[in-house]
Amino acid sequence: MPKRKAPSSNKRETDVEEEDHDDETEQQGEAAESFPAATLPVESAVVSDGRAAKQPKVIFVLERACLETGKVGAEHVLLNSDDHAKFLMKHKRAPADYRPDILHQSMLILLDAPLNKAGLMKLFVRSEKGVLIDVNPQIRIPRTFRRFSGLMTQLLFKLSIRASNGPQKLLKVIKNPVTDHLPPNARIICMSVTGKLVSLAEYIP
């Protein structure tokens, strides 16, 4: 019997470019210092044909992401505690609550994961004010925080980001609730620093 080929890990990543207004959506949001992630294993079977799977088996939702823009000087920027502490204190806001770098690192880790490279993962981001973002698995998130901040600022104003070499949307703001974008009968697991510590292998047999 011939061996079944493993899903390819050579899935092409795509650069991003700003997109015009999309009618799908809502206003820009703001966030807190950290956020829980919800993992949503999809129970329907995924059959591999030797290429990347067409349906994700795990969906991550990064909740309460820190995504708030402000006009500092002549520019609209993504507010963060390192660069805009004086601006935030002037407006009576706690700089410690403005940590989009946490979102940046979380997205890099998830999108670089073998699960995503195999086409078995889907990612959504939702800000503190409920702005819901659909993340294309093929996107190549900027490695530097400064470029990431510029990208997210464009997204919050333009409502979508498309590939530089085609019409494909790599980031887009979509309508809430997030459950409308999940498969039917998906098992939802919320993860939080205040939750009970369990063994994942035992919790999800």
Salt bridges, closest charged atoms under 4 A:
GLU13 OE2 - LYS117 NZ 2.21
ASP15 OD1 - ARG140 NH2 1.89
GLU17 OE2 - ARG162 NH2 3.01
GLU18 OE2 - LYS158 NZ 3.92
GLU19 OE1 - ARG162 NE 3.36
ASP22 OD2 - LYS169 NZ 2.39
GLU30 OE2 - LYS129 NZ 3.50
GLU33 OE2 - ARG99 NH1 3.82
ASP49 OD2 - ARG51 NH2 2.71
GLU63 OE2 - ARG126 NH2 2.33
GLU68 OE2 - ARG93 NH1 2.34
ASP101 OD2 - ARG99 NH2 2.76
ASP112 OD2 - ARG143 NH2 2.82
GLU128 OE1 - ARG64 NE 2.98
ASP134 OD1 - LYS122 NZ 2.37
